[in-house]
């Protein structure tokens, strides 16, 4: 338990540090863009200013990685984990739709998401070739249930004990993060399936849903 809590703290610190680094970078770029646009404006070079604004608009569209699901806590977890993953040269694709009303406590849902993405990042970091690292996240409503799907690349050699997967870290021999996910899914009588083949690992989770049909926000 102590090792698991220490691991969580280290991951949280890394996420916060990465977000601060991005904020400082955006602030620096923002000032440079303002100075450039002022220069074009003062010289009356309006066509070049318009072209510069068009380029900025295109760049912003390409770097806009914020996932907005409609659920603040889920957004916080997804965006912080995605930020860390991309900083580690992991390609991330995410599509998430989360109803405003859930039968599952937000804290429990974030426990599932946080652990799934931590495991996915950990698995990708075992791959030396950065071009092979990827994580795909899909969350949506399916058959009146909340469906969560995380697919990630692995270096292979996953360990099992019986029908369960074990963490690749010696400090968490029994994969406490995986156990946390199992317990939350069991708590809500949900469905959980893990599969691995050809150096990819996939986790599917189905959780009960109530009164949220048609009341969602989607982001890609």
Secondary structure as GFF3:
##gff-version 3
##sequence-region A 1 220
A	DSSP	alpha_helix	2	42	.	.	.	ID=ss1
A	DSSP	alpha_helix	46	63	.	.	.	ID=ss2
A	DSSP	alpha_helix	72	87	.	.	.	ID=ss3
A	DSSP	beta_strand	91	99	.	.	.	ID=ss4
A	DSSP	alpha_helix	106	124	.	.	.	ID=ss5
A	DSSP	three_ten_helix	130	132	.	.	.	ID=ss6
A	DSSP	beta_strand	134	142	.	.	.	ID=ss7
A	DSSP	beta_strand	145	153	.	.	.	ID=ss8
A	DSSP	beta_strand	160	161	.	.	.	ID=ss9
A	DSSP	beta_strand	164	165	.	.	.	ID=ss10
A	DSSP	three_ten_helix	170	172	.	.	.	ID=ss11
A	DSSP	alpha_helix	176	187	.	.	.	ID=ss12
A	DSSP	beta_strand	191	197	.	.	.	ID=ss13
A	DSSP	beta_strand	200	208	.	.	.	ID=ss14
A	DSSP	beta_strand	216	219	.	.	.	ID=ss15
###
